[in-house]
Amino acid sequence: MKQPEIICAGELLIDLISTEYTDNFQGADTYLRVPGGSPANLAMNLARLGRDVGLIAAVGDDDAGALLQLEADAAGVDLTYVASVPFPTTMILVTKSKAVSNFEAYRAADLELTTESIPDAYLGKCAIFHTTAFALSRDPARSAILDAAARVVEAGGRLSIDVNYAAKIWPDRLEALWVINNYISLCTDPEKSTLVKCSDVDYLRLFNEPVEELEEAGERLLDLGAGIVCLTLGGRGSYVLSDGESFTLPARPVEVKDTTGAGDAFWSGFLAAHLVGKDWKACALAGQGMAEKKLTTFGPIRERVDLENLLKQ
């Protein structure tokens, strides 16, 4: 059995992204089909960065599910525990924006992860186990992911989460806070405490308050049990906070073609650099380089990426 160094658990789905920039569905006439889902995007980007990565997910036993598995396999992701289930593959309709894209979710298959479908042996050598607020929003996937995360921690691995909260996906905000807190605080070892990525938009959605003071916002996430907090701030760059340091990394100007998945690209660079022992500033620089590649590409990044070259930019 394969035992990847990093495992991403959650949604693998179809994104239908408008080819025009618009604020709502009525303003778009043409949509392009691309593979999506935050954990899947992250896994594919990590594979393109040369990491040994596996994806735990559920797709429909349909043409869309088959297409998604072909895409992820071509990127180099291990799909041993991607299940085909008798439900339609989940789809997200995205209206493209140069700021924050609007979306509507049509969910079915992605929810159908079960504890029994994630064996201990697959998790045994996992250095980082990653998931998202989207993936934790509904059972049975929520319970399966929380259980797998606890087993990774027991085996000595580290947890990661993208706090991509949205009320459209998870209407009960207080429940979301409780579940996210539960996941983040599963590891009590300060040397391996959870890595947390949160955009300023997701922070506003989750806490019902904007990011005003960066340190205050970061501390709020540290208080949930995080070891490292990375706030992505769109055109303002990113902010990283731990118990030992904090810094801001300003954004560099790029010609934006597509923002969908930019946060996943950022976190892939960040985690890839962390896995090879880089310091937090180098991790953020690698994340910035991957995000820039994504922002200047319509749809997913498809080429291989050299991590050291990202750090030289």
C-alpha positions in Angstrom: 0.0 0.0 0.0 1.2 3.5 -0.8 1.7 5.8 2.1 1.9 9.4 0.9 3.8 12.1 2.8 0.9 14.4 2.6 -2.8 13.6 2.3 -5.6 15.9 1.3 -9.1 14.9 2.3 -12.3 16.4 1.0 -14.0 17.6 -2.1 -13.0 16.6 -5.7 -15.6 18.3 -7.9 -16.4 20.0 -11.2 -16.0 23.8 -11.4 -17.9 25.5 -14.1 -16.2 28.9 -14.3 -17.5 31.9 -16.4 -15.3 33.0 -19.2 -16.4 36.6 -18.6 -15.8 38.7 -15.5 -19.2 39.3 -13.8 -20.8 39.8 -10.4 -23.6 37.2 -10.8 -25.0 34.3 -12.9 -27.1 36.6 -15.0 -24.0 38.4 -16.3 -22.3 35.3 -17.7 -23.2 33.4 -20.9 -20.3 30.9 -21.2 -18.7 28.6 -18.7 -15.6 26.5 -18.9 -15.4 23.1 -17.1 -12.3 22.5 -15.0 -11.4 20.1 -12.1 -11.9 21.7 -8.8 -12.4 21.3 -5.0 -9.9 22.9 -2.6 -8.3 19.8 -1.3 -8.1 18.4 -4.8 -6.6 21.6 -6.2 -4.1 21.5 -3.4 -3.2 17.9 -4.0 -2.6 18.4 -7.7 -0.5 21.5 -7.1 1.6 19.7 -4.5 2.1 16.8 -7.0 3.3 19.4 -9.6 5.7 20.7 -7.0 7.2 17.2 -6.8 5.6 16.1 -3.5 4.3 12.6 -2.8 0.6 13.3 -2.2 -2.6 11.3 -1.9 -6.3 12.4 -2.1 -9.1 11.0 -0.1 -12.4 12.0 -1.7 -15.7 10.7 -3.2 -17.0 11.3 -6.7 -20.0 10.1 -8.6 -19.9 6.9 -10.5 -20.5 9.0 -13.6 -18.7 10.6 -16.5 -17.8 13.7 -14.4 -16.3 11.5 -11.7 -14.2 9.6 -14.2 -13.0 12.8 -15.8 -11.9 14.2 -12.4 -9.9 11.1 -11.6 -8.2 11.2 -14.9 -7.1 14.8 -14.3 -5.9 14.1 -10.8 -4.0 11.0 -11.9 -2.4 12.9 -14.7 -1.1 15.4 -12.2 0.5 12.7 -10.2 -1.9 12.4 -7.2 -2.4 9.0 -5.6 -6.1 8.1 -5.9 -6.2 4.8 -4.0 -8.8 6.1 -1.7 -11.0 8.2 -4.1 -14.3 6.4 -4.0 -16.9 6.2 -6.8 -20.3 6.4 -5.2 -23.9 6.2 -6.6 -24.6 9.9 -6.3 -24.0 12.7 -8.9 -20.5 14.3 -8.8 -20.6 17.6 -6.9 -20.5 20.7 -9.1 -19.8 24.4 -8.3 -21.0 27.2 -10.6 -18.5 30.0 -10.4 -18.9 33.6 -11.8 -15.4 34.8 -12.3 -14.2 38.0 -10.6 -10.9 39.8 -10.3 -11.6 40.1 -6.6 -13.7 37.3 -5.0 -15.6 35.0 -7.3 -19.2 34.3 -6.6 -20.4 30.6 -6.5 -23.3 28.2 -6.2 -22.7 24.7 -5.0 -24.6 21.6 -6.1 -23.5 18.9 -3.7 -24.0 15.2 -3.7 -21.1 12.7 -4.0 -18.4 14.7 -2.1 -20.3 14.1 1.2 -20.0 10.3 1.0 -16.7 9.7 2.8 -16.9 7.1 5.6 -14.5 6.2 8.4 -14.3 2.6 7.1 -13.0 3.8 3.7 -9.8 5.4 5.2 -7.5 2.6 6.6 -4.8 3.2 9.2 -2.1 1.8 6.9 -2.7 4.6 4.4 -2.3 7.3 7.0 0.8 5.6 8.6 3.6 7.8 7.1 1.5 11.0 6.6 3.6 14.0 7.6 0.7 16.5 6.9 -3.0 15.7 6.7 -5.0 18.6 5.2 -8.7 19.4 4.9 -11.1 22.3 4.5 -14.1 23.9 6.2 -16.1 22.9 3.1 -15.2 19.3 3.6 -16.1 19.4 7.3 -19.4 21.1 6.8 -21.6 17.9 6.4 -21.7 14.3 7.6 -20.7 11.6 6.9 -17.6 13.2 5.4 -17.1 15.4 8.6 -16.9 12.4 11.0 -14.7 10.4 8.6 -12.2 13.3 8.3 -12.1 14.1 12.0 -11.5 10.5 12.8 -8.7 10.2 10.2 -7.1 13.4 11.4 -7.1 12.0 15.0 -5.3 8.9 13.8 -2.7 11.0 11.9 -2.0 12.9 15.1 -1.7 9.7 17.1 0.8 8.4 14.5 2.9 11.6 14.8 1.7 13.6 11.8 0.7 17.2 11.6 -2.7 18.7 10.6 -3.4 21.5 8.1 -6.7 23.3 7.3 -8.0 25.9 4.9 -10.7 27.7 6.8 -12.7 28.4 3.6 -16.0 29.0 5.5 -19.1 30.2 3.6 -22.6 30.4 4.9 -23.9 29.0 1.6 -22.2 25.8 2.4 -22.5 25.8 6.2 -25.4 28.0 7.4 -24.8 27.4 11.1 -21.8 29.6 11.8 -21.4 28.7 15.5 -21.5 25.0 14.6 -18.8 25.7 12.0 -16.6 27.4 14.6 -17.0 24.5 17.0 -16.1 21.9 14.4 -13.1 23.9 13.1 -11.9 24.5 16.6 -12.2 20.7 17.3 -10.1 19.9 14.2 -7.4 22.5 14.9 -7.0 21.5 18.5 -6.7 17.7 17.9 -2.9 18.0 18.3 -1.6 19.4 21.6 2.1 19.0 20.8 3.4 22.6 20.3 6.0 21.3 17.9 3.4 19.9 15.5 0.4 22.2 16.2 -2.0 22.7 13.3 -1.2 24.8 10.2 -4.0 27.2 9.5 -4.7 29.1 6.3 -7.5 31.6 6.1 -8.4 34.3 3.6 -9.6 37.7 4.8 -12.9 37.0 3.1 -13.3 33.7 4.9 -12.3 35.3 8.2 -15.1 37.9 7.7 -17.6 35.1 6.9 -16.5 32.9 9.9 -16.2 35.6 12.6 -18.7 38.1 11.2 -15.9 40.7 11.5 -13.5 42.1 9.0 -9.7 41.7 9.3 -8.6 45.1 10.6 -5.7 44.5 12.9 -3.6 41.7 11.4 -2.1 40.6 14.7 -5.5 40.5 16.4 -7.0 38.4 13.6 -4.1 36.0 13.7 -4.2 35.7 17.4 -7.9 34.8 17.2 -7.0 31.8 15.1 -4.0 30.9 17.3 -6.4 30.8 20.2 -8.3 28.0 18.4 -5.2 25.9 18.8 -3.2 26.8 15.6 0.5 26.7 15.6 1.0 28.7 12.4 -1.6 31.1 11.0 -1.4 32.4 7.4 -3.9 35.1 6.5 -4.1 35.7 2.7 -5.2 39.2 2.0 -5.8 39.3 -1.8 -4.1 42.3 -3.3 -2.5 43.2 0.0 -0.4 40.0 0.1 -0.3 37.7 3.2 0.4 37.8 6.9 2.0 34.9 8.9 1.9 34.6 12.7 3.2 32.0 15.1 4.2 32.1 18.8 7.7 33.1 17.8 7.4 35.5 14.8 5.1 37.5 12.5 5.6 39.2 9.2 3.7 40.6 6.2 4.5 39.7 2.6 3.2 42.3 0.2 1.6 41.2 -3.0 3.5 41.8 -6.3 1.6 43.1 -9.3 0.4 40.5 -11.8 -2.1 40.4 -14.7 -5.0 38.6 -13.2 -6.8 36.1 -15.4 -8.5 33.8 -12.9 -8.7 34.0 -9.1 -10.4 30.7 -8.6 -8.0 28.4 -6.7 -5.4 31.0 -6.0 -5.6 30.3 -2.2 -5.1 26.6 -2.9 -2.0 27.4 -5.0 -0.6 29.6 -2.3 -1.0 26.9 0.3 0.5 24.3 -1.9 3.7 26.3 -2.2 3.7 27.0 1.5 3.3 23.4 2.5 5.8 22.1 -0.1 8.4 24.5 1.3 7.6 23.4 4.9 8.0 19.7 4.0 11.6 20.4 2.9 12.4 22.3 6.1 12.2 25.9 4.9 11.5 28.7 7.4 8.1 30.4 7.5 9.2 33.4 5.4 10.5 31.1 2.6 7.2 29.1 2.9 5.2 32.3 2.3 7.4 33.2 -0.6 6.9 29.8 -2.2 3.2 30.3 -1.7 3.2 33.7 -3.2 5.0 32.3 -6.3 2.5 29.6 -6.8 -0.4 32.0 -6.3 1.0 34.3 -9.0 1.2 31.3 -11.4 -2.4 30.6 -10.7 -3.6 34.2 -10.9 -2.1 34.5 -14.4 -3.5 31.2 -15.6 -7.2 30.5 -16.5 -8.1 27.2 -14.9 -5.6 25.0 -13.1 -1.8 25.1 -13.2 -0.9 22.1 -15.4 2.9 22.3 -15.7 5.5 21.0 -13.3 6.9 23.6 -10.9 10.4 23.7 -9.4 10.2 24.8 -5.7 13.6 26.3 -5.6 12.8 28.5 -8.6 9.8 29.9 -6.8 12.0 30.9 -4.0 14.3 32.8 -6.4 11.6 35.0 -7.8 
